[in-house]
Amino acid sequence: MVVLFLSLLLAHFIGDFLLQPTTWVKDKKKKKIKSKYLYYHIGVHLLLLLITTQFASKYFLAIVLIALSHFGIDCAKLYFEKKKTEKTWFFIDQLTHLAVIAMVVLYYFPCEIAIASLYSQQSLALITALVAVTYVSAIILKVLLSKWSEQIIKIDTGDTNNAGKYIGILERLFIFFFVVINFWEGIGFLLAAKSIFRFGDLKESKDVRLTEYILIGTLLSFGFGILCAMLYKSII
């Protein structure tokens, strides 16, 4: 099961990312279904699928279905994708391809999905911890730091598209997993890296409120990440 999945996944990665030049992508976007590179792309995938499955006859039907579905998914992306939705369609495209691969693997190696395991203590603890360390912590930090953020917004009205929020979420996720795997050194590395990148902002701004905001926010964010990880470990 794992070998088949990895074989199909490797073929997909090589075909979609390694052996698809930018010129092919641009031509497909321009000419869509009339682009010869669309068919070259599907042909490359078909060949890669045959190679990674070692030309095993029992997988021929699945390989043809994967290639045809790849063609259909790519066509849908080419016709429905707009400039503003490029990122969205990229992930829709990739997730749909992976879903097809997963269904093919399950067809050859049927297995029961243990829904009950999602309600185990370990699973519930992990899901709860991840929600807490990402969005719950983000909202709590926003409330706690509102005093400083309101003052900074009055000075700097630049739109960052919530970049700080997502940086904080990724930061706490890294901390969470570092603590879970007992890699405490990683937290020190993360703190040092953030300090280096923030040094220029703090030096040039010469704003005490911005310095306080960044330092308090960083310490609270790290604290929440560590706390959630420690509580998760104590539960499991």
LINPE-V776631 format. One record per backbone hydrogen bond with DSSP energy under -1.0 kcal/mol. CO is the residue of the C=O (numbers start at 1). NH is the residue of the N-H. E is the energy in kcal/mol with one decimal. If there is no record, write none. Layout:
co-><CO | CO>
nh-><NH | NH>
e-><E | E>
//
This chain:
co-><1 | 2 | 3 | 4 | 5 | 6 | 7 | 8 | 9 | 10 | 11 | 12 | 13 | 13 | 14 | 21 | 22 | 23 | 24 | 25 | 26 | 27 | 28 | 31 | 32 | 36 | 37 | 38 | 39 | 40 | 41 | 42 | 43 | 44 | 45 | 46 | 47 | 48 | 49 | 50 | 51 | 53 | 56 | 57 | 59 | 60 | 61 | 62 | 63 | 64 | 65 | 66 | 67 | 68 | 69 | 70 | 71 | 72 | 73 | 74 | 75 | 76 | 77 | 85 | 86 | 87 | 88 | 89 | 90 | 91 | 92 | 93 | 94 | 95 | 96 | 97 | 98 | 99 | 100 | 101 | 102 | 103 | 104 | 105 | 113 | 115 | 116 | 117 | 120 | 121 | 122 | 123 | 124 | 125 | 126 | 127 | 128 | 129 | 130 | 131 | 132 | 134 | 135 | 136 | 137 | 138 | 139 | 140 | 141 | 145 | 146 | 148 | 149 | 150 | 152 | 160 | 162 | 163 | 164 | 165 | 166 | 167 | 168 | 169 | 170 | 171 | 172 | 173 | 174 | 175 | 176 | 177 | 178 | 179 | 183 | 184 | 185 | 186 | 187 | 188 | 189 | 190 | 191 | 192 | 193 | 194 | 195 | 198 | 199 | 200 | 201 | 202 | 207 | 208 | 209 | 210 | 211 | 212 | 213 | 214 | 215 | 216 | 217 | 218 | 219 | 220 | 221 | 222 | 223 | 224 | 225 | 226 | 227 | 228 | 229 | 230 | 231 | 232>
nh-><5 | 6 | 7 | 8 | 9 | 10 | 11 | 12 | 13 | 14 | 15 | 16 | 17 | 18 | 19 | 25 | 26 | 27 | 28 | 29 | 30 | 31 | 32 | 34 | 35 | 40 | 41 | 42 | 43 | 44 | 45 | 46 | 47 | 48 | 49 | 50 | 51 | 52 | 53 | 55 | 54 | 56 | 59 | 60 | 63 | 64 | 65 | 66 | 67 | 68 | 69 | 70 | 71 | 72 | 73 | 74 | 75 | 76 | 77 | 78 | 79 | 80 | 81 | 89 | 90 | 91 | 92 | 93 | 94 | 95 | 96 | 97 | 98 | 99 | 100 | 101 | 102 | 103 | 104 | 105 | 106 | 107 | 108 | 109 | 115 | 118 | 119 | 120 | 124 | 125 | 126 | 127 | 128 | 129 | 130 | 131 | 132 | 133 | 134 | 136 | 137 | 138 | 139 | 140 | 141 | 142 | 143 | 144 | 145 | 149 | 150 | 152 | 153 | 154 | 156 | 163 | 166 | 167 | 168 | 169 | 170 | 171 | 172 | 173 | 174 | 175 | 176 | 177 | 178 | 179 | 180 | 181 | 183 | 182 | 186 | 188 | 189 | 190 | 191 | 192 | 193 | 194 | 195 | 196 | 197 | 198 | 199 | 202 | 203 | 204 | 205 | 206 | 211 | 212 | 213 | 214 | 215 | 216 | 217 | 218 | 219 | 220 | 221 | 222 | 223 | 224 | 225 | 226 | 227 | 228 | 229 | 230 | 231 | 232 | 233 | 234 | 235 | 236>
e-><-2.3 | -2.7 | -2.2 | -2.5 | -2.5 | -2.6 | -2.0 | -1.9 | -2.6 | -2.6 | -2.4 | -2.8 | -2.2 | -1.2 | -3.0 | -1.6 | -2.6 | -2.1 | -2.5 | -2.2 | -1.7 | -3.0 | -2.1 | -1.9 | -1.9 | -1.9 | -2.5 | -1.8 | -2.3 | -2.6 | -2.0 | -2.5 | -2.3 | -2.6 | -2.6 | -1.9 | -2.3 | -2.9 | -1.5 | -3.0 | -1.5 | -1.4 | -1.7 | -1.3 | -2.6 | -2.3 | -2.3 | -2.5 | -2.4 | -2.6 | -2.6 | -2.3 | -1.9 | -2.3 | -2.8 | -2.5 | -2.2 | -2.2 | -2.2 | -2.4 | -2.0 | -2.2 | -2.1 | -2.7 | -1.9 | -1.8 | -2.3 | -2.6 | -2.3 | -2.7 | -2.1 | -2.0 | -2.3 | -2.0 | -2.1 | -2.1 | -2.4 | -2.3 | -2.1 | -2.3 | -2.3 | -1.7 | -1.7 | -2.5 | -1.8 | -1.6 | -1.4 | -1.4 | -2.6 | -2.2 | -2.2 | -2.6 | -2.4 | -2.3 | -2.5 | -2.2 | -2.4 | -2.7 | -1.1 | -2.0 | -1.8 | -1.4 | -2.0 | -2.2 | -2.9 | -1.9 | -2.1 | -2.6 | -2.3 | -2.8 | -2.2 | -2.0 | -2.6 | -1.3 | -3.2 | -1.3 | -1.7 | -2.5 | -2.2 | -1.9 | -2.4 | -2.4 | -2.4 | -2.1 | -2.4 | -2.1 | -2.7 | -2.3 | -2.4 | -2.4 | -2.2 | -2.0 | -3.4 | -1.3 | -1.3 | -1.2 | -2.1 | -2.4 | -2.6 | -2.3 | -2.5 | -2.3 | -2.1 | -2.0 | -2.0 | -2.1 | -1.3 | -2.3 | -2.5 | -2.4 | -2.1 | -1.3 | -2.0 | -2.7 | -2.5 | -2.5 | -2.5 | -2.8 | -2.2 | -2.4 | -2.4 | -2.6 | -2.5 | -2.7 | -2.3 | -2.7 | -2.2 | -2.4 | -2.7 | -2.7 | -1.8 | -2.6 | -2.5 | -2.2 | -2.4 | -2.1 | -1.7 | -2.1>
//
